[in-house]
Each structure stands twice: as structure tokens, then as C-alpha cells.
Amino acid sequence: MTNAGIAPGYDDVHPEFLNHLGSEACAWLSKLFLRIMATNTIPNMWRTAKVIAMEKTGNNPKVHVAANYPPISLLSVC
């Protein structure tokens, strides 16, 4: 079970989608994972990250210093 409320990555697949897949989608995804393992290749989109800056908690919101906004990489949930 995936965590609800987690932001999607570059592919815009929300973790909640994986919780509600039907049997056909699960079978298709399973075949995809097996093919990835057999060919030893990963889809290019899964190698891409969406990088966003998140404000650290406890900092003065009026002070805009780069150190107060560390980057976070959002990867594909799959």
C-alpha cells in the first residue's frame, strides 16, 4: 500500500492510482516490470526527476535565502 498525499513525479502518476488499479492494469504493470528486469533497461521517464524547492520549517518566511529552500527530487512512483 502506498502513502496517500505524496506528490507525483515527472510522470504525474499519483501513488493513490496504484492502490486502485484493476486486475488488467496490475497484469500489464507486472509484465512491464518483468520486461524491465529481463532487458535490464529502465524507461527514460523513470530516470527523470521533477526538482522543486521546499521551504524549511522554522525559518523566517520574510528572509528569502537559497539555503532555506533545499531542492527535493520527485521521482516516478513506479
PyMOL Python script that loads the backbone (N, CA, C, O; Angstrom):
from pymol import cmd

cmd.read_pdbstr("""\
ATOM      1  N   MET A   1       0.854  -1.171   0.000  1.00  0.00           N
ATOM      2  CA  MET A   1       0.000   0.000   0.000  1.00  0.00           C
ATOM      3  C   MET A   1       0.901   1.235   0.000  1.00  0.00           C
ATOM      4  O   MET A   1       1.847   1.322   0.783  1.00  0.00           O
ATOM      5  N   THR A   2       0.604   2.176  -0.874  1.00  0.00           N
ATOM      6  CA  THR A   2       1.400   3.405  -0.957  1.00  0.00           C
ATOM      7  C   THR A   2       0.820   4.463  -0.029  1.00  0.00           C
ATOM      8  O   THR A   2      -0.333   4.381   0.396  1.00  0.00           O
ATOM      9  N   ASN A   3       1.631   5.439   0.269  1.00  0.00           N
ATOM     10  CA  ASN A   3       1.206   6.523   1.159  1.00  0.00           C
ATOM     11  C   ASN A   3       0.369   7.540   0.399  1.00  0.00           C
ATOM     12  O   ASN A   3       0.763   8.009  -0.668  1.00  0.00           O
ATOM     13  N   ALA A   4      -0.778   7.876   0.949  1.00  0.00           N
ATOM     14  CA  ALA A   4      -1.631   8.894   0.338  1.00  0.00           C
ATOM     15  C   ALA A   4      -1.047  10.273   0.611  1.00  0.00           C
ATOM     16  O   ALA A   4      -0.415  10.494   1.644  1.00  0.00           O
ATOM     17  N   GLY A   5      -1.257  11.184  -0.305  1.00  0.00           N
ATOM     18  CA  GLY A   5      -0.813  12.553  -0.115  1.00  0.00           C
ATOM     19  C   GLY A   5       0.600  12.823  -0.579  1.00  0.00           C
ATOM     20  O   GLY A   5       1.096  13.937  -0.414  1.00  0.00           O
ATOM     21  N   ILE A   6       1.267  11.830  -1.159  1.00  0.00           N
ATOM     22  CA  ILE A   6       2.617  12.040  -1.668  1.00  0.00           C
ATOM     23  C   ILE A   6       2.504  12.633  -3.061  1.00  0.00           C
ATOM     24  O   ILE A   6       1.656  12.214  -3.849  1.00  0.00           O
ATOM     25  N   ALA A   7       3.349  13.600  -3.368  1.00  0.00           N
ATOM     26  CA  ALA A   7       3.300  14.285  -4.657  1.00  0.00           C
ATOM     27  C   ALA A   7       3.778  13.363  -5.774  1.00  0.00           C
ATOM     28  O   ALA A   7       4.666  12.538  -5.557  1.00  0.00           O
ATOM     29  N   PRO A   8       3.197  13.495  -6.970  1.00  0.00           N
ATOM     30  CA  PRO A   8       3.638  12.678  -8.103  1.00  0.00           C
ATOM     31  C   PRO A   8       4.966  13.178  -8.643  1.00  0.00           C
ATOM     32  O   PRO A   8       5.364  14.318  -8.403  1.00  0.00           O
ATOM     33  N   GLY A   9       5.636  12.315  -9.368  1.00  0.00           N
ATOM     34  CA  GLY A   9       6.890  12.694 -10.007  1.00  0.00           C
ATOM     35  C   GLY A   9       6.658  13.290 -11.377  1.00  0.00           C
ATOM     36  O   GLY A   9       5.574  13.794 -11.670  1.00  0.00           O
ATOM     37  N   TYR A  10       7.671  13.233 -12.209  1.00  0.00           N
ATOM     38  CA  TYR A  10       7.629  13.830 -13.535  1.00  0.00           C
ATOM     39  C   TYR A  10       6.548  13.203 -14.413  1.00  0.00           C
ATOM     40  O   TYR A  10       6.012  13.865 -15.301  1.00  0.00           O
ATOM     41  N   ASP A  11       6.225  11.926 -14.169  1.00  0.00           N
ATOM     42  CA  ASP A  11       5.227  11.238 -14.986  1.00  0.00           C
ATOM     43  C   ASP A  11       3.794  11.513 -14.540  1.00  0.00           C
ATOM     44  O   ASP A  11       2.856  11.016 -15.164  1.00  0.00           O
ATOM     45  N   ASP A  12       3.604  12.287 -13.482  1.00  0.00           N
ATOM     46  CA  ASP A  12       2.295  12.666 -12.947  1.00  0.00           C
ATOM     47  C   ASP A  12       1.436  11.476 -12.509  1.00  0.00           C
ATOM     48  O   ASP A  12       0.208  11.568 -12.501  1.00  0.00           O
ATOM     49  N   VAL A  13       2.072  10.368 -12.147  1.00  0.00           N
ATOM     50  CA  VAL A  13       1.346   9.213 -11.612  1.00  0.00           C
ATOM     51  C   VAL A  13       1.286   9.365 -10.096  1.00  0.00           C
ATOM     52  O   VAL A  13       2.319   9.347  -9.427  1.00  0.00           O
ATOM     53  N   HIS A  14       0.093   9.514  -9.561  1.00  0.00           N
ATOM     54  CA  HIS A  14      -0.081   9.651  -8.120  1.00  0.00           C
ATOM     55  C   HIS A  14       0.000   8.274  -7.462  1.00  0.00           C
ATOM     56  O   HIS A  14      -0.466   7.296  -8.046  1.00  0.00           O
ATOM     57  N   PRO A  15       0.571   8.173  -6.280  1.00  0.00           N
ATOM     58  CA  PRO A  15       0.643   6.878  -5.586  1.00  0.00           C
ATOM     59  C   PRO A  15      -0.728   6.259  -5.362  1.00  0.00           C
ATOM     60  O   PRO A  15      -0.859   5.035  -5.346  1.00  0.00           O
ATOM     61  N   GLU A  16      -1.752   7.090  -5.189  1.00  0.00           N
ATOM     62  CA  GLU A  16      -3.101   6.573  -4.968  1.00  0.00           C
ATOM     63  C   GLU A  16      -3.602   5.783  -6.171  1.00  0.00           C
ATOM     64  O   GLU A  16      -4.412   4.868  -6.018  1.00  0.00           O
ATOM     65  N   PHE A  17      -3.122   6.132  -7.378  1.00  0.00           N
ATOM     66  CA  PHE A  17      -3.525   5.406  -8.581  1.00  0.00           C
ATOM     67  C   PHE A  17      -3.151   3.935  -8.473  1.00  0.00           C
ATOM     68  O   PHE A  17      -3.923   3.064  -8.875  1.00  0.00           O
ATOM     69  N   LEU A  18      -1.980   3.658  -7.934  1.00  0.00           N
ATOM     70  CA  LEU A  18      -1.513   2.276  -7.832  1.00  0.00           C
ATOM     71  C   LEU A  18      -2.353   1.472  -6.849  1.00  0.00           C
ATOM     72  O   LEU A  18      -2.472   0.255  -6.988  1.00  0.00           O
ATOM     73  N   ASN A  19      -2.928   2.130  -5.871  1.00  0.00           N
ATOM     74  CA  ASN A  19      -3.787   1.429  -4.904  1.00  0.00           C
ATOM     75  C   ASN A  19      -5.103   0.992  -5.521  1.00  0.00           C
ATOM     76  O   ASN A  19      -5.739   0.068  -5.014  1.00  0.00           O
ATOM     77  N   HIS A  20      -5.523   1.626  -6.589  1.00  0.00           N
ATOM     78  CA  HIS A  20      -6.844   1.372  -7.156  1.00  0.00           C
ATOM     79  C   HIS A  20      -6.787   0.767  -8.561  1.00  0.00           C
ATOM     80  O   HIS A  20      -7.748   0.873  -9.323  1.00  0.00           O
ATOM     81  N   LEU A  21      -5.671   0.140  -8.899  1.00  0.00           N
ATOM     82  CA  LEU A  21      -5.567  -0.490 -10.209  1.00  0.00           C
ATOM     83  C   LEU A  21      -6.458  -1.724 -10.278  1.00  0.00           C
ATOM     84  O   LEU A  21      -6.606  -2.458  -9.301  1.00  0.00           O
ATOM     85  N   GLY A  22      -7.038  -1.932 -11.432  1.00  0.00           N
ATOM     86  CA  GLY A  22      -7.821  -3.141 -11.655  1.00  0.00           C
ATOM     87  C   GLY A  22      -6.895  -4.300 -11.998  1.00  0.00           C
ATOM     88  O   GLY A  22      -5.678  -4.132 -12.078  1.00  0.00           O
ATOM     89  N   SER A  23      -7.473  -5.459 -12.197  1.00  0.00           N
ATOM     90  CA  SER A  23      -6.669  -6.656 -12.458  1.00  0.00           C
ATOM     91  C   SER A  23      -5.918  -6.561 -13.792  1.00  0.00           C
ATOM     92  O   SER A  23      -4.777  -7.014 -13.889  1.00  0.00           O
ATOM     93  N   GLU A  24      -6.546  -5.978 -14.816  1.00  0.00           N
ATOM     94  CA  GLU A  24      -5.866  -5.846 -16.106  1.00  0.00           C
ATOM     95  C   GLU A  24      -4.673  -4.898 -16.011  1.00  0.00           C
ATOM     96  O   GLU A  24      -3.613  -5.171 -16.573  1.00  0.00           O
ATOM     97  N   ALA A  25      -4.845  -3.796 -15.306  1.00  0.00           N
ATOM     98  CA  ALA A  25      -3.748  -2.839 -15.147  1.00  0.00           C
ATOM     99  C   ALA A  25      -2.618  -3.445 -14.321  1.00  0.00           C
ATOM    100  O   ALA A  25      -1.445  -3.220 -14.620  1.00  0.00           O
ATOM    101  N   CYS A  26      -2.958  -4.208 -13.288  1.00  0.00           N
ATOM    102  CA  CYS A  26      -1.927  -4.875 -12.474  1.00  0.00           C
ATOM    103  C   CYS A  26      -1.160  -5.883 -13.313  1.00  0.00           C
ATOM    104  O   CYS A  26       0.062  -5.983 -13.200  1.00  0.00           O
ATOM    105  N   ALA A  27      -1.869  -6.631 -14.156  1.00  0.00           N
ATOM    106  CA  ALA A  27      -1.211  -7.607 -15.018  1.00  0.00           C
ATOM    107  C   ALA A  27      -0.282  -6.909 -16.009  1.00  0.00           C
ATOM    108  O   ALA A  27       0.836  -7.368 -16.241  1.00  0.00           O
ATOM    109  N   TRP A  28      -0.746  -5.791 -16.597  1.00  0.00           N
ATOM    110  CA  TRP A  28       0.075  -5.048 -17.545  1.00  0.00           C
ATOM    111  C   TRP A  28       1.322  -4.495 -16.863  1.00  0.00           C
ATOM    112  O   TRP A  28       2.423  -4.593 -17.404  1.00  0.00           O
ATOM    113  N   LEU A  29       1.151  -3.917 -15.679  1.00  0.00           N
ATOM    114  CA  LEU A  29       2.279  -3.350 -14.947  1.00  0.00           C
ATOM    115  C   LEU A  29       3.266  -4.440 -14.543  1.00  0.00           C
ATOM    116  O   LEU A  29       4.478  -4.227 -14.567  1.00  0.00           O
ATOM    117  N   SER A  30       2.749  -5.597 -14.174  1.00  0.00           N
ATOM    118  CA  SER A  30       3.603  -6.724 -13.823  1.00  0.00           C
ATOM    119  C   SER A  30       4.439  -7.171 -15.022  1.00  0.00           C
ATOM    120  O   SER A  30       5.630  -7.449 -14.884  1.00  0.00           O
ATOM    121  N   LYS A  31       3.807  -7.240 -16.206  1.00  0.00           N
ATOM    122  CA  LYS A  31       4.547  -7.602 -17.420  1.00  0.00           C
ATOM    123  C   LYS A  31       5.618  -6.561 -17.744  1.00  0.00           C
ATOM    124  O   LYS A  31       6.720  -6.901 -18.173  1.00  0.00           O
ATOM    125  N   LEU A  32       5.278  -5.292 -17.532  1.00  0.00           N
ATOM    126  CA  LEU A  32       6.255  -4.227 -17.771  1.00  0.00           C
ATOM    127  C   LEU A  32       7.459  -4.395 -16.853  1.00  0.00           C
ATOM    128  O   LEU A  32       8.599  -4.304 -17.308  1.00  0.00           O
ATOM    129  N   PHE A  33       7.221  -4.637 -15.568  1.00  0.00           N
ATOM    130  CA  PHE A  33       8.330  -4.816 -14.626  1.00  0.00           C
ATOM    131  C   PHE A  33       9.170  -6.035 -14.983  1.00  0.00           C
ATOM    132  O   PHE A  33      10.395  -5.996 -14.870  1.00  0.00           O
ATOM    133  N   LEU A  34       8.525  -7.116 -15.412  1.00  0.00           N
ATOM    134  CA  LEU A  34       9.268  -8.314 -15.823  1.00  0.00           C
ATOM    135  C   LEU A  34      10.129  -8.030 -17.055  1.00  0.00           C
ATOM    136  O   LEU A  34      11.265  -8.495 -17.144  1.00  0.00           O
ATOM    137  N   ARG A  35       9.581  -7.259 -18.011  1.00  0.00           N
ATOM    138  CA  ARG A  35      10.360  -6.904 -19.202  1.00  0.00           C
ATOM    139  C   ARG A  35      11.538  -5.998 -18.833  1.00  0.00           C
ATOM    140  O   ARG A  35      12.626  -6.131 -19.392  1.00  0.00           O
ATOM    141  N   ILE A  36      11.319  -5.090 -17.903  1.00  0.00           N
ATOM    142  CA  ILE A  36      12.404  -4.214 -17.448  1.00  0.00           C
ATOM    143  C   ILE A  36      13.523  -5.038 -16.829  1.00  0.00           C
ATOM    144  O   ILE A  36      14.703  -4.791 -17.082  1.00  0.00           O
ATOM    145  N   MET A  37      13.144  -6.018 -16.019  1.00  0.00           N
ATOM    146  CA  MET A  37      14.154  -6.869 -15.381  1.00  0.00           C
ATOM    147  C   MET A  37      14.857  -7.762 -16.402  1.00  0.00           C
ATOM    148  O   MET A  37      16.065  -7.977 -16.299  1.00  0.00           O
ATOM    149  N   ALA A  38      14.122  -8.285 -17.383  1.00  0.00           N
ATOM    150  CA  ALA A  38      14.702  -9.174 -18.376  1.00  0.00           C
ATOM    151  C   ALA A  38      15.655  -8.445 -19.314  1.00  0.00           C
ATOM    152  O   ALA A  38      16.697  -8.985 -19.686  1.00  0.00           O
ATOM    153  N   THR A  39      15.303  -7.222 -19.697  1.00  0.00           N
ATOM    154  CA  THR A  39      16.135  -6.462 -20.638  1.00  0.00           C
ATOM    155  C   THR A  39      17.148  -5.571 -19.942  1.00  0.00           C
ATOM    156  O   THR A  39      18.029  -5.003 -20.587  1.00  0.00           O
ATOM    157  N   ASN A  40      17.026  -5.446 -18.632  1.00  0.00           N
ATOM    158  CA  ASN A  40      17.956  -4.626 -17.847  1.00  0.00           C
ATOM    159  C   ASN A  40      17.941  -3.165 -18.304  1.00  0.00           C
ATOM    160  O   ASN A  40      18.977  -2.500 -18.319  1.00  0.00           O
ATOM    161  N   THR A  41      16.751  -2.673 -18.675  1.00  0.00           N
ATOM    162  CA  THR A  41      16.605  -1.277 -19.082  1.00  0.00           C
ATOM    163  C   THR A  41      15.473  -0.636 -18.283  1.00  0.00           C
ATOM    164  O   THR A  41      14.516  -1.300 -17.883  1.00  0.00           O
ATOM    165  N   ILE A  42      15.604   0.644 -18.067  1.00  0.00           N
ATOM    166  CA  ILE A  42      14.593   1.409 -17.334  1.00  0.00           C
ATOM    167  C   ILE A  42      14.064   2.486 -18.271  1.00  0.00           C
ATOM    168  O   ILE A  42      14.848   3.130 -18.969  1.00  0.00           O
ATOM    169  N   PRO A  43      12.739   2.697 -18.302  1.00  0.00           N
ATOM    170  CA  PRO A  43      12.200   3.767 -19.158  1.00  0.00           C
ATOM    171  C   PRO A  43      12.848   5.119 -18.846  1.00  0.00           C
ATOM    172  O   PRO A  43      13.091   5.454 -17.687  1.00  0.00           O
ATOM    173  N   ASN A  44      13.120   5.880 -19.898  1.00  0.00           N
ATOM    174  CA  ASN A  44      13.780   7.182 -19.718  1.00  0.00           C
ATOM    175  C   ASN A  44      13.010   8.099 -18.789  1.00  0.00           C
ATOM    176  O   ASN A  44      13.615   8.854 -18.027  1.00  0.00           O
ATOM    177  N   MET A  45      11.675   8.049 -18.835  1.00  0.00           N
ATOM    178  CA  MET A  45      10.886   8.925 -17.979  1.00  0.00           C
ATOM    179  C   MET A  45      11.133   8.610 -16.495  1.00  0.00           C
ATOM    180  O   MET A  45      11.044   9.499 -15.647  1.00  0.00           O
ATOM    181  N   TRP A  46      11.439   7.365 -16.192  1.00  0.00           N
ATOM    182  CA  TRP A  46      11.699   6.987 -14.805  1.00  0.00           C
ATOM    183  C   TRP A  46      13.069   7.460 -14.342  1.00  0.00           C
ATOM    184  O   TRP A  46      13.363   7.441 -13.146  1.00  0.00           O
ATOM    185  N   ARG A  47      13.905   7.883 -15.278  1.00  0.00           N
ATOM    186  CA  ARG A  47      15.234   8.407 -14.934  1.00  0.00           C
ATOM    187  C   ARG A  47      15.207   9.922 -14.745  1.00  0.00           C
ATOM    188  O   ARG A  47      16.219  10.533 -14.401  1.00  0.00           O
ATOM    189  N   THR A  48      14.052  10.511 -14.972  1.00  0.00           N
ATOM    190  CA  THR A  48      13.889  11.959 -14.881  1.00  0.00           C
ATOM    191  C   THR A  48      13.237  12.317 -13.555  1.00  0.00           C
ATOM    192  O   THR A  48      12.347  11.608 -13.085  1.00  0.00           O
ATOM    193  N   ALA A  49      13.669  13.395 -12.963  1.00  0.00           N
ATOM    194  CA  ALA A  49      13.097  13.841 -11.689  1.00  0.00           C
ATOM    195  C   ALA A  49      12.529  15.244 -11.844  1.00  0.00           C
ATOM    196  O   ALA A  49      13.033  16.054 -12.622  1.00  0.00           O
ATOM    197  N   LYS A  50      11.490  15.509 -11.102  1.00  0.00           N
ATOM    198  CA  LYS A  50      10.941  16.854 -11.001  1.00  0.00           C
ATOM    199  C   LYS A  50      11.560  17.450  -9.738  1.00  0.00           C
ATOM    200  O   LYS A  50      11.326  16.950  -8.637  1.00  0.00           O
ATOM    201  N   VAL A  51      12.339  18.504  -9.890  1.00  0.00           N
ATOM    202  CA  VAL A  51      13.038  19.115  -8.754  1.00  0.00           C
ATOM    203  C   VAL A  51      12.277  20.362  -8.333  1.00  0.00           C
ATOM    204  O   VAL A  51      12.019  21.255  -9.140  1.00  0.00           O
ATOM    205  N   ILE A  52      11.925  20.403  -7.060  1.00  0.00           N
ATOM    206  CA  ILE A  52      11.218  21.560  -6.515  1.00  0.00           C
ATOM    207  C   ILE A  52      11.950  22.040  -5.272  1.00  0.00           C
ATOM    208  O   ILE A  52      12.694  21.284  -4.648  1.00  0.00           O
ATOM    209  N   ALA A  53      11.738  23.273  -4.925  1.00  0.00           N
ATOM    210  CA  ALA A  53      12.333  23.836  -3.715  1.00  0.00           C
ATOM    211  C   ALA A  53      11.265  23.875  -2.620  1.00  0.00           C
ATOM    212  O   ALA A  53      10.186  24.436  -2.813  1.00  0.00           O
ATOM    213  N   MET A  54      11.569  23.289  -1.501  1.00  0.00           N
ATOM    214  CA  MET A  54      10.641  23.267  -0.367  1.00  0.00           C
ATOM    215  C   MET A  54      11.219  24.137   0.749  1.00  0.00           C
ATOM    216  O   MET A  54      12.396  24.023   1.093  1.00  0.00           O
ATOM    217  N   GLU A  55      10.400  24.983   1.294  1.00  0.00           N
ATOM    218  CA  GLU A  55      10.861  25.854   2.374  1.00  0.00           C
ATOM    219  C   GLU A  55      11.057  25.044   3.644  1.00  0.00           C
ATOM    220  O   GLU A  55      10.194  24.255   4.030  1.00  0.00           O
ATOM    221  N   LYS A  56      12.207  25.248   4.294  1.00  0.00           N
ATOM    222  CA  LYS A  56      12.468  24.588   5.571  1.00  0.00           C
ATOM    223  C   LYS A  56      11.537  25.150   6.630  1.00  0.00           C
ATOM    224  O   LYS A  56      11.232  26.342   6.624  1.00  0.00           O
ATOM    225  N   THR A  57      11.088  24.301   7.532  1.00  0.00           N
ATOM    226  CA  THR A  57      10.240  24.778   8.629  1.00  0.00           C
ATOM    227  C   THR A  57      11.103  25.467   9.669  1.00  0.00           C
ATOM    228  O   THR A  57      12.268  25.115   9.857  1.00  0.00           O
ATOM    229  N   GLY A  58      10.538  26.429  10.329  1.00  0.00           N
ATOM    230  CA  GLY A  58      11.234  27.136  11.396  1.00  0.00           C
ATOM    231  C   GLY A  58      12.050  28.323  10.938  1.00  0.00           C
ATOM    232  O   GLY A  58      12.711  28.961  11.757  1.00  0.00           O
ATOM    233  N   ASN A  59      12.027  28.640   9.657  1.00  0.00           N
ATOM    234  CA  ASN A  59      12.773  29.792   9.150  1.00  0.00           C
ATOM    235  C   ASN A  59      11.857  31.000   9.039  1.00  0.00           C
ATOM    236  O   ASN A  59      10.636  30.868   8.954  1.00  0.00           O
ATOM    237  N   ASN A  60      12.461  32.166   9.040  1.00  0.00           N
ATOM    238  CA  ASN A  60      11.723  33.410   8.875  1.00  0.00           C
ATOM    239  C   ASN A  60      11.221  33.492   7.429  1.00  0.00           C
ATOM    240  O   ASN A  60      12.034  33.561   6.507  1.00  0.00           O
ATOM    241  N   PRO A  61       9.895  33.487   7.211  1.00  0.00           N
ATOM    242  CA  PRO A  61       9.373  33.500   5.835  1.00  0.00           C
ATOM    243  C   PRO A  61       9.682  34.797   5.081  1.00  0.00           C
ATOM    244  O   PRO A  61       9.567  34.831   3.856  1.00  0.00           O
ATOM    245  N   LYS A  62      10.068  35.851   5.781  1.00  0.00           N
ATOM    246  CA  LYS A  62      10.380  37.117   5.122  1.00  0.00           C
ATOM    247  C   LYS A  62      11.799  37.137   4.566  1.00  0.00           C
ATOM    248  O   LYS A  62      12.133  37.982   3.736  1.00  0.00           O
ATOM    249  N   VAL A  63      12.641  36.197   5.029  1.00  0.00           N
ATOM    250  CA  VAL A  63      14.022  36.127   4.565  1.00  0.00           C
ATOM    251  C   VAL A  63      14.105  35.064   3.473  1.00  0.00           C
ATOM    252  O   VAL A  63      13.919  33.876   3.738  1.00  0.00           O
ATOM    253  N   HIS A  64      14.383  35.493   2.253  1.00  0.00           N
ATOM    254  CA  HIS A  64      14.461  34.565   1.131  1.00  0.00           C
ATOM    255  C   HIS A  64      15.922  34.267   0.814  1.00  0.00           C
ATOM    256  O   HIS A  64      16.548  34.933  -0.011  1.00  0.00           O
ATOM    257  N   VAL A  65      16.443  33.253   1.488  1.00  0.00           N
ATOM    258  CA  VAL A  65      17.816  32.812   1.296  1.00  0.00           C
ATOM    259  C   VAL A  65      17.751  31.425   0.661  1.00  0.00           C
ATOM    260  O   VAL A  65      16.925  30.601   1.054  1.00  0.00           O
ATOM    261  N   ALA A  66      18.606  31.166  -0.306  1.00  0.00           N
ATOM    262  CA  ALA A  66      18.582  29.887  -1.012  1.00  0.00           C
ATOM    263  C   ALA A  66      18.740  28.713  -0.053  1.00  0.00           C
ATOM    264  O   ALA A  66      18.167  27.650  -0.293  1.00  0.00           O
ATOM    265  N   ALA A  67      19.493  28.875   1.012  1.00  0.00           N
ATOM    266  CA  ALA A  67      19.712  27.784   1.969  1.00  0.00           C
ATOM    267  C   ALA A  67      18.417  27.391   2.681  1.00  0.00           C
ATOM    268  O   ALA A  67      18.314  26.285   3.212  1.00  0.00           O
ATOM    269  N   ASN A  68      17.428  28.292   2.695  1.00  0.00           N
ATOM    270  CA  ASN A  68      16.146  27.986   3.337  1.00  0.00           C
ATOM    271  C   ASN A  68      15.222  27.171   2.424  1.00  0.00           C
ATOM    272  O   ASN A  68      14.141  26.761   2.845  1.00  0.00           O
ATOM    273  N   TYR A  69      15.642  26.937   1.185  1.00  0.00           N
ATOM    274  CA  TYR A  69      14.823  26.219   0.216  1.00  0.00           C
ATOM    275  C   TYR A  69      15.625  25.074  -0.418  1.00  0.00           C
ATOM    276  O   TYR A  69      16.044  25.182  -1.571  1.00  0.00           O
ATOM    277  N   PRO A  70      15.840  23.990   0.316  1.00  0.00           N
ATOM    278  CA  PRO A  70      16.612  22.880  -0.258  1.00  0.00           C
ATOM    279  C   PRO A  70      15.817  22.184  -1.368  1.00  0.00           C
ATOM    280  O   PRO A  70      14.594  22.075  -1.285  1.00  0.00           O
ATOM    281  N   PRO A  71      16.519  21.711  -2.408  1.00  0.00           N
ATOM    282  CA  PRO A  71      15.813  21.034  -3.502  1.00  0.00           C
ATOM    283  C   PRO A  71      15.377  19.629  -3.100  1.00  0.00           C
ATOM    284  O   PRO A  71      16.062  18.941  -2.343  1.00  0.00           O
ATOM    285  N   ILE A  72      14.228  19.220  -3.619  1.00  0.00           N
ATOM    286  CA  ILE A  72      13.706  17.877  -3.404  1.00  0.00           C
ATOM    287  C   ILE A  72      13.412  17.294  -4.775  1.00  0.00           C
ATOM    288  O   ILE A  72      12.771  17.946  -5.600  1.00  0.00           O
ATOM    289  N   SER A  73      13.866  16.088  -5.027  1.00  0.00           N
ATOM    290  CA  SER A  73      13.627  15.411  -6.300  1.00  0.00           C
ATOM    291  C   SER A  73      12.439  14.477  -6.179  1.00  0.00           C
ATOM    292  O   SER A  73      12.425  13.585  -5.330  1.00  0.00           O
ATOM    293  N   LEU A  74      11.449  14.680  -7.023  1.00  0.00           N
ATOM    294  CA  LEU A  74      10.293  13.807  -7.082  1.00  0.00           C
ATOM    295  C   LEU A  74      10.486  12.834  -8.231  1.00  0.00           C
ATOM    296  O   LEU A  74      10.525  13.237  -9.393  1.00  0.00           O
ATOM    297  N   LEU A  75      10.606  11.555  -7.909  1.00  0.00           N
ATOM    298  CA  LEU A  75      10.826  10.516  -8.912  1.00  0.00           C
ATOM    299  C   LEU A  75       9.508   9.826  -9.241  1.00  0.00           C
ATOM    300  O   LEU A  75       8.502  10.035  -8.564  1.00  0.00           O
ATOM    301  N   SER A  76       9.523   9.016 -10.270  1.00  0.00           N
ATOM    302  CA  SER A  76       8.336   8.239 -10.623  1.00  0.00           C
ATOM    303  C   SER A  76       7.986   7.282  -9.486  1.00  0.00           C
ATOM    304  O   SER A  76       8.876   6.670  -8.895  1.00  0.00           O
ATOM    305  N   VAL A  77       6.730   7.155  -9.185  1.00  0.00           N
ATOM    306  CA  VAL A  77       6.294   6.263  -8.108  1.00  0.00           C
ATOM    307  C   VAL A  77       6.504   4.804  -8.518  1.00  0.00           C
ATOM    308  O   VAL A  77       6.810   3.942  -7.693  1.00  0.00           O
ATOM    309  N   CYS A  78       6.331   4.558  -9.809  1.00  0.00           N
ATOM    310  CA  CYS A  78       6.503   3.171 -10.287  1.00  0.00           C
ATOM    311  C   CYS A  78       7.928   2.715 -10.092  1.00  0.00           C
ATOM    312  O   CYS A  78       8.266   1.582 -10.432  1.00  0.00           O
TER     313      CYS A  78
END
""", "prot")
cmd.dss("prot")
cmd.show_as("cartoon", "prot")
cmd.util.cbc("prot")
cmd.orient("prot")
